[in-house]
Amino acid sequence: MNDLIILAALLEHPKHGYRLKREAGLILGQRDLHNNLVYPLLRRFVSEGLVTQKVVPGKRGQTRKLYALTMQGRRTLIERLSEYSEQDAQSSDAFLWRVGLFGVLSLDVRERILAAREKALRTKDEHLSALQQAVKLGVYGGDIVDHLRETIQTDLNWIRHLRQFQKKRIQKKQKGRLK
């Protein structure tokens, strides 16, 4: 996932390696990503044609490398984000990561991701319901399962919200085109 995060960080505009490792680290809940992770990925991206590297002057007379996403890099990022397995659908992080980048994904891919996540959540809720009925969980165990089921319902409500949000955005775009 680190490779996707770095590619996605370049979607808006070119960035220096230091800024990339800082932004990617923040996304992952860390301070910075380590140089030994970021720079080898950037070298690989450059060699694969996903990213360009340009040497530019720094503020203090030094030279700095500026990285930019190529069209091939953008296509590769979108293809990789569009791959969404059943295992991905069970992962909150994999789901949230893709929702955060819905703006670059097609409507059909977005819907496929929402449907897969919804199915995974409903399956998990069914499992927890069966667990509640079949096993004496005790006070705390029962409270944990209640909490997990409430969280699932919150996530299902959010998926409904995302679908409505998309529908409203499409309607706004269509109205804008009609004028």
C-alpha positions in Angstrom: 0.0 0.0 0.0 3.0 2.4 0.5 3.5 2.5 -3.2 -0.1 3.5 -3.8 0.1 6.2 -1.2 3.2 7.7 -2.8 1.7 7.6 -6.3 -1.6 9.2 -4.9 0.4 11.9 -3.2 1.6 13.0 -6.6 -1.9 13.3 -8.2 -2.3 17.0 -7.6 1.1 18.3 -8.4 4.8 17.5 -8.4 6.6 17.2 -5.0 10.0 16.8 -3.5 10.9 13.5 -2.0 11.0 15.0 1.5 7.5 16.2 1.2 6.3 12.9 -0.2 7.8 10.9 2.7 6.2 13.4 5.1 2.8 13.3 3.6 2.8 9.5 3.2 3.9 9.2 6.8 1.0 11.4 8.0 -1.5 9.4 6.0 -0.2 6.2 7.6 -0.3 7.8 11.1 3.5 8.2 11.4 5.8 11.1 11.4 7.7 10.4 8.2 8.2 7.3 6.1 11.8 6.1 6.2 14.2 7.1 3.4 14.9 3.4 2.8 11.2 3.0 1.9 10.4 6.1 -0.1 13.5 6.6 -2.3 13.8 3.1 -3.6 10.1 3.2 -4.5 10.6 6.6 -6.3 13.6 5.1 -8.2 11.5 2.1 -9.2 8.6 4.4 -10.3 11.0 6.5 -12.4 12.5 3.3 -14.1 9.0 2.0 -14.8 7.9 5.3 -16.3 5.3 6.0 -13.6 7.0 9.1 -12.3 9.4 11.6 -13.7 12.3 13.1 -11.8 13.6 16.6 -12.4 16.5 18.2 -10.7 15.7 21.8 -9.5 17.6 24.4 -7.5 16.8 24.5 -3.8 16.3 27.6 -1.7 19.9 27.5 -0.3 21.8 26.8 -3.5 21.5 23.0 -3.3 19.8 20.9 -5.9 16.6 19.0 -5.1 14.7 16.3 -7.0 11.1 17.0 -8.0 8.9 14.0 -8.7 5.8 14.1 -10.9 3.2 11.5 -11.8 3.1 10.5 -15.5 -0.1 9.6 -17.4 1.1 6.0 -17.2 1.6 6.4 -13.4 -2.0 7.8 -13.1 -3.4 4.9 -15.1 -1.4 2.4 -13.0 -2.7 4.0 -9.8 -6.3 3.9 -11.0 -5.9 0.3 -12.1 -4.5 -0.7 -8.8 -7.1 1.2 -6.8 -9.8 -0.4 -8.9 -8.6 -3.9 -7.9 -10.7 -4.6 -4.9 -10.9 -8.2 -3.6 -13.1 -9.8 -1.0 -10.1 -9.6 1.4 -9.9 -5.8 0.7 -13.6 -5.5 1.3 -13.1 -6.8 4.8 -10.4 -4.2 5.6 -11.5 -0.8 6.8 -8.2 0.7 5.7 -8.4 -0.7 2.2 -12.0 0.6 1.9 -11.3 4.1 3.4 -8.2 4.5 1.2 -10.2 3.9 -1.9 -13.1 6.1 -0.8 -10.6 8.9 -0.2 -9.6 8.6 -3.9 -13.1 8.1 -5.3 -12.6 11.3 -7.3 -10.2 9.5 -9.7 -12.3 6.3 -10.0 -15.2 5.7 -12.4 -18.7 5.4 -11.1 -18.9 1.7 -11.8 -15.7 1.0 -9.9 -17.0 3.1 -6.9 -20.2 1.2 -6.9 -18.4 -2.1 -7.1 -16.3 -1.1 -4.1 -19.3 0.1 -2.1 -21.2 -3.1 -2.9 -18.3 -5.4 -1.9 -17.8 -3.5 1.4 -21.5 -3.6 2.1 -21.6 -7.4 1.5 -18.5 -7.9 3.7 -20.1 -5.9 6.5 -23.5 -7.7 6.3 -21.6 -11.1 6.4 -19.7 -10.0 9.4 -22.9 -8.8 11.1 -24.6 -12.1 10.4 -21.6 -13.9 11.9 -21.8 -11.7 15.1 -25.6 -12.2 15.3 -25.1 -16.0 15.2 -22.3 -15.8 17.8 -24.6 -13.8 20.1 -27.3 -16.5 19.8 -25.1 -19.5 20.1 -22.6 -18.6 22.8 -22.9 -17.1 26.2 -20.6 -14.2 25.9 -20.9 -12.7 29.3 -21.4 -9.1 30.1 -18.2 -7.8 28.5 -18.1 -10.2 25.6 -21.7 -9.3 24.8 -20.9 -5.6 25.1 -18.0 -6.1 22.6 -20.3 -7.8 20.1 -23.0 -5.1 20.5 -20.3 -2.4 19.9 -19.1 -4.2 16.8 -22.6 -4.6 15.4 -23.3 -0.9 16.1 -20.1 0.0 14.2 -21.2 -2.2 11.3 -24.6 -0.4 11.2 -22.8 3.0 11.2 -20.6 1.9 8.3 -23.6 0.6 6.4 -25.3 4.0 6.9 -22.2 5.7 5.7 -22.2 3.6 2.5 -25.8 4.7 1.9 -24.7 8.3 2.5 -21.9 7.9 0.0 -24.3 6.6 -2.7 -26.7 9.5 -2.1 -23.7 11.9 -2.1 -22.6 10.5 -5.5 -26.1 10.7 -6.9 -26.4 14.4 -5.9 -23.0 15.2 -7.4 -24.0 13.5 -10.7 -27.3 15.5 -10.8 -25.4 18.7 -10.2 -23.0 18.0 -13.0 -25.9 17.1 -15.3 -27.8 20.3 -14.5 -24.6 22.3 -15.1 -24.2 20.8 -18.6 -27.8 21.6 -19.5 -27.4 25.3 -19.0 
